[in-house]
Amino acid sequence: MNLASNKQSPMISFEDHRKPDRNGAIGITIVEERFQGFLNLRFDSSNTNCLAAVKQIYGVDVPSEANIFSTTDNAVVYWLGPDEWLVKLKSEDEVQTSEFLEVAGDNHCAATDLSSGTTLLRLSGPSVENVLRQGITFDIHPRAFKFGSCAQTVFAHANVLLVRSSENTDELEMIMRRSFADHIMLFLLNAAADYGYELRC
């Protein structure tokens, strides 16, 4: 059986569509990035074996500063806390949980594959800030939330990770648990109705 063919997007109940505002404009485009790999890592930031394992397997350094991320062509590592990080990969097949633990070589780290329970929305357009402000108190203005930043926060009463992954100030990423996906998407579409939106799932 081909398990890959049985995968379902967290946004399966939504269809691609456009809903312009009354003037025919599209203020925000919402794109789901399907079936990416997500790995949660927990270890002491002074654990050199674990730091080296991330570099060896995924080719990216672990960020040591709060609320930033490190990136290469193949992987992104987001800082979640002093001893916690999230690794994003291009596909679920690239998540090497057992290999990481083997290379790390000790019992003082944890690696959990979150791929099937996590999804990412890419939000872009001139009305991104206006739409998100309806569900968030976190300051997402580019002066406060700069390129290269990430932050765990609450959007529409759901926990999310917001990421400023582009120098384009009209673009943000939102990473969320699968169980929150429907609720967050419905909130976004309702908040975006006055600005015009395009949805790609």
Sine and cosine of phi, psi and omega as CSV:
sin_phi,cos_phi,sin_psi,cos_psi,sin_omega,cos_omega
0.00,0.00,0.70,-0.72,0.03,-1.00
-1.00,0.03,0.98,-0.17,-0.05,-1.00
-0.90,0.44,-0.55,0.84,-0.03,-1.00
-0.86,0.51,-0.58,0.82,-0.05,-1.00
-0.95,0.32,-0.26,0.97,-0.02,-1.00
-0.99,-0.10,0.03,1.00,0.01,-1.00
-0.92,0.39,0.62,-0.78,0.07,-1.00
-0.83,-0.56,0.71,-0.71,0.04,-1.00
-0.91,0.41,0.58,-0.82,0.12,-0.99
-0.86,0.51,-0.35,0.94,-0.02,-1.00
-0.98,-0.20,0.45,0.89,-0.10,-0.99
-0.87,0.50,-0.44,0.90,-0.03,-1.00
-0.98,0.18,-0.07,1.00,0.00,-1.00
-0.95,-0.32,0.50,-0.87,0.02,-1.00
-0.86,-0.50,0.48,-0.88,0.07,-1.00
-0.85,0.52,0.75,-0.66,0.10,-0.99
-0.25,-0.97,0.26,-0.97,0.04,-1.00
-0.86,-0.51,0.61,-0.80,0.10,-1.00
-0.65,-0.76,1.00,0.06,-0.02,-1.00
-0.90,0.43,0.32,-0.95,0.10,-0.99
-0.97,0.25,-0.08,-1.00,-0.09,-1.00
-0.90,0.43,-0.31,0.95,0.04,-1.00
-0.99,-0.15,0.08,1.00,0.02,-1.00
1.00,0.08,0.20,0.98,-0.05,-1.00
-1.00,-0.04,0.44,-0.90,0.10,-0.99
-0.93,-0.38,0.93,-0.36,-0.06,-1.00
-1.00,0.05,-0.42,0.91,-0.03,-1.00
-0.52,-0.86,0.66,-0.75,0.10,-0.99
-0.92,-0.39,0.77,-0.64,-0.04,-1.00
-0.91,-0.42,0.88,-0.48,-0.05,-1.00
-0.83,-0.56,0.80,-0.60,0.10,-0.99
-1.00,0.05,0.79,-0.61,0.10,-1.00
-1.00,-0.05,0.98,-0.20,-0.17,-0.99
-0.98,0.20,0.55,-0.84,0.27,-0.96
0.81,0.58,0.64,0.77,0.12,-0.99
-0.99,0.11,0.30,-0.95,0.02,-1.00
-1.00,-0.02,0.66,-0.75,0.04,-1.00
-0.72,-0.70,0.78,-0.62,-0.03,-1.00
-0.78,-0.62,0.84,-0.54,0.08,-1.00
-1.00,-0.03,0.76,-0.65,0.00,-1.00
-0.88,-0.48,0.70,-0.72,0.08,-1.00
-0.77,-0.64,0.86,-0.51,0.11,-0.99
-0.21,-0.98,0.29,-0.96,0.04,-1.00
-0.92,0.38,0.71,-0.70,-0.06,-1.00
-0.91,0.42,-0.22,0.98,0.06,-1.00
-1.00,-0.04,0.01,1.00,-0.02,-1.00
-0.98,0.22,0.99,-0.13,-0.09,-1.00
-0.91,0.40,-0.51,0.86,0.03,-1.00
-0.89,0.46,-0.69,0.72,-0.01,-1.00
-0.94,0.35,-0.66,0.75,0.04,-1.00
-0.87,0.50,-0.69,0.73,0.00,-1.00
-0.92,0.39,-0.57,0.82,0.00,-1.00
-0.91,0.42,-0.66,0.75,0.04,-1.00
-0.88,0.48,-0.71,0.71,0.00,-1.00
-0.90,0.44,-0.68,0.73,-0.05,-1.00
-0.93,0.38,-0.70,0.72,-0.11,-0.99
-0.99,0.12,-0.67,0.74,-0.12,-0.99
-0.95,-0.31,-0.13,0.99,0.10,-1.00
0.95,0.32,0.41,0.91,-0.05,-1.00
-0.66,-0.75,0.56,-0.83,0.03,-1.00
-0.99,0.16,0.50,-0.86,0.06,-1.00
-0.99,0.10,0.82,-0.57,0.01,-1.00
-0.93,0.37,0.67,-0.74,0.00,-1.00
-0.98,-0.18,-0.32,0.95,0.01,-1.00
-1.00,0.06,0.48,-0.88,-0.02,-1.00
-0.93,0.36,0.62,-0.78,0.17,-0.98
0.86,0.51,0.63,0.77,0.15,-0.99
-0.74,-0.68,0.13,-0.99,0.06,-1.00
-0.70,-0.72,0.41,-0.91,0.10,-1.00
-0.93,-0.37,0.55,-0.83,-0.08,-1.00
-0.57,-0.82,0.51,-0.86,0.20,-0.98
-0.74,-0.67,-0.10,-0.99,0.02,-1.00
-0.91,0.42,-0.43,0.90,-0.13,-0.99
-0.95,-0.30,-0.33,0.94,-0.11,-0.99
-0.47,-0.88,0.42,-0.91,0.11,-0.99
-0.76,-0.65,0.70,-0.72,0.07,-1.00
-0.88,-0.48,0.87,-0.49,-0.01,-1.00
-0.98,-0.18,0.71,-0.71,0.10,-0.99
-0.97,0.23,0.83,-0.56,0.05,-1.00
-0.94,-0.35,-0.43,0.90,-0.02,-1.00
-0.09,-1.00,0.06,-1.00,-0.04,-1.00
-0.85,0.52,-0.40,0.91,-0.01,-1.00
-0.73,-0.68,0.46,0.89,-0.05,-1.00
-0.57,-0.82,0.67,-0.74,0.01,-1.00
-0.62,-0.78,0.40,-0.92,0.11,-0.99
-0.88,-0.48,0.79,-0.61,0.05,-1.00
-0.97,-0.23,0.79,-0.61,0.09,-1.00
-0.95,-0.33,0.76,-0.65,-0.01,-1.00
-0.84,-0.55,0.22,-0.98,-0.11,-0.99
-0.95,0.32,-0.39,0.92,0.03,-1.00
-0.45,-0.89,0.33,-0.94,0.02,-1.00
-0.89,0.45,-0.48,0.88,-0.04,-1.00
-0.91,0.41,-0.31,0.95,-0.06,-1.00
-1.00,0.00,-0.07,1.00,0.01,-1.00
-0.98,0.22,0.94,-0.34,-0.07,-1.00
-0.95,-0.31,0.96,0.29,-0.06,-1.00
-0.89,0.46,-0.78,0.63,-0.05,-1.00
-0.92,0.39,-0.59,0.81,0.01,-1.00
-0.91,0.41,-0.64,0.77,0.03,-1.00
-0.87,0.50,-0.74,0.67,-0.03,-1.00
-0.90,0.44,-0.58,0.81,0.01,-1.00
-0.93,0.37,-0.71,0.70,-0.01,-1.00
-0.93,0.37,-0.61,0.79,0.02,-1.00
-0.88,0.48,-0.58,0.81,0.21,-0.98
0.95,0.31,0.36,0.93,0.09,-1.00
-0.49,-0.87,0.01,-1.00,-0.05,-1.00
-0.97,-0.23,0.29,0.96,-0.08,-1.00
-0.96,-0.29,0.54,0.84,0.05,-1.00
-0.52,-0.85,0.36,-0.93,0.04,-1.00
-0.71,-0.71,0.63,-0.77,0.04,-1.00
-0.73,-0.68,0.85,-0.53,-0.07,-1.00
-0.81,-0.58,0.82,-0.57,0.03,-1.00
-0.97,0.23,0.90,-0.44,-0.02,-1.00
-0.95,-0.32,0.18,0.98,-0.17,-0.99
-0.83,0.56,-0.75,0.66,-0.09,-1.00
-0.95,0.31,-0.25,0.97,-0.04,-1.00
-0.93,-0.37,0.24,0.97,-0.09,-1.00
-0.69,-0.72,0.57,-0.82,0.10,-0.99
-0.59,-0.81,0.19,-0.98,-0.09,-1.00
-0.74,-0.68,0.71,-0.70,0.12,-0.99
-0.92,-0.39,0.72,-0.69,0.10,-0.99
-0.97,-0.22,0.85,-0.53,-0.06,-1.00
-0.92,-0.39,0.79,-0.61,-0.02,-1.00
-0.57,-0.82,0.41,-0.91,0.02,-1.00
0.80,-0.60,0.28,-0.96,-0.10,-0.99
-0.92,0.39,-0.26,0.97,-0.05,-1.00
-0.96,-0.27,0.21,0.98,-0.04,-1.00
-0.82,0.57,-0.76,0.65,-0.03,-1.00
-0.88,0.48,-0.71,0.71,-0.02,-1.00
-0.88,0.47,-0.62,0.78,0.00,-1.00
-0.93,0.36,-0.75,0.66,-0.07,-1.00
-0.92,0.39,-0.53,0.85,-0.02,-1.00
-0.88,0.47,-0.33,0.94,0.01,-1.00
-0.96,0.28,-0.25,0.97,-0.03,-1.00
-0.79,-0.62,0.20,0.98,-0.13,-0.99
-0.56,-0.83,0.54,-0.84,0.09,-1.00
-0.96,-0.27,-0.18,0.98,0.01,-1.00
-0.91,0.41,0.67,-0.74,-0.02,-1.00
-0.98,0.21,0.96,-0.29,-0.04,-1.00
-0.98,-0.22,0.18,0.98,0.06,-1.00
-0.88,0.47,0.65,-0.76,-0.04,-1.00
-0.82,0.57,-0.41,0.91,0.05,-1.00
-0.93,0.37,-0.55,0.84,-0.03,-1.00
-0.99,-0.11,-0.60,0.80,-0.05,-1.00
-0.91,-0.41,1.00,0.02,-0.20,-0.98
-1.00,0.04,0.24,-0.97,0.09,-1.00
-0.82,0.57,0.74,-0.67,-0.04,-1.00
1.00,-0.09,0.02,1.00,-0.03,-1.00
-0.99,-0.14,0.46,-0.89,0.16,-0.99
-0.60,-0.80,0.45,-0.89,-0.04,-1.00
-0.39,-0.92,0.71,-0.70,0.15,-0.99
-0.99,0.16,0.74,-0.67,-0.03,-1.00
-0.44,-0.90,-0.08,-1.00,0.01,-1.00
-0.91,-0.41,0.79,-0.61,0.06,-1.00
-0.82,-0.57,0.84,-0.54,0.00,-1.00
0.81,0.59,0.66,0.75,0.03,-1.00
0.93,0.37,0.29,0.96,0.02,-1.00
-0.84,-0.55,0.61,-0.79,0.02,-1.00
-0.96,0.26,0.75,-0.66,0.02,-1.00
-0.64,-0.77,0.28,-0.96,0.18,-0.98
-0.93,-0.38,0.89,-0.45,0.05,-1.00
-1.00,-0.06,0.63,-0.77,-0.08,-1.00
-0.70,-0.71,0.78,-0.63,0.14,-0.99
-0.99,-0.11,1.00,0.08,-0.16,-0.99
-1.00,-0.03,-0.10,0.99,-0.05,-1.00
-0.75,-0.66,0.49,-0.87,0.11,-0.99
-0.95,0.31,-0.24,0.97,0.10,-0.99
-0.93,0.36,0.90,-0.44,-0.10,-0.99
-0.95,0.32,-0.17,0.99,0.02,-1.00
-0.99,-0.14,0.40,0.91,-0.04,-1.00
-0.67,-0.74,0.72,-0.69,0.06,-1.00
-0.62,-0.78,0.37,-0.93,0.14,-0.99
-0.90,-0.43,0.54,-0.84,0.04,-1.00
-0.76,-0.65,0.89,-0.46,0.02,-1.00
-0.97,-0.24,0.72,-0.70,-0.12,-0.99
-0.56,-0.83,0.29,-0.96,0.12,-0.99
-0.95,0.31,0.54,-0.84,0.02,-1.00
-0.83,0.55,-0.61,0.79,-0.07,-1.00
-0.91,0.41,-0.34,0.94,0.02,-1.00
-1.00,-0.10,-0.12,0.99,-0.21,-0.98
-0.87,0.50,-0.76,0.65,-0.01,-1.00
-0.87,0.50,-0.74,0.68,-0.02,-1.00
-0.87,0.50,-0.72,0.69,-0.03,-1.00
-0.91,0.41,-0.67,0.75,-0.01,-1.00
-0.91,0.42,-0.68,0.73,0.03,-1.00
-0.88,0.48,-0.65,0.76,0.04,-1.00
-0.90,0.44,-0.71,0.70,0.00,-1.00
-0.86,0.51,-0.72,0.69,-0.04,-1.00
-0.91,0.42,-0.63,0.78,0.05,-1.00
-0.92,0.40,-0.69,0.73,0.00,-1.00
-0.92,0.38,-0.47,0.88,-0.06,-1.00
-1.00,0.01,-0.10,0.99,-0.13,-0.99
-0.85,0.53,-0.63,0.78,-0.03,-1.00
-0.97,0.24,-0.26,0.97,-0.08,-1.00
-0.97,-0.26,-0.23,0.97,-0.08,-1.00
1.00,0.10,0.73,-0.68,-0.03,-1.00
-0.60,-0.80,0.35,-0.94,0.16,-0.99
-0.79,-0.61,0.74,-0.67,-0.02,-1.00
-0.90,-0.43,0.78,-0.63,0.07,-1.00
-0.80,-0.61,0.93,-0.37,-0.01,-1.00
-0.91,-0.42,0.00,0.00,0.00,0.00
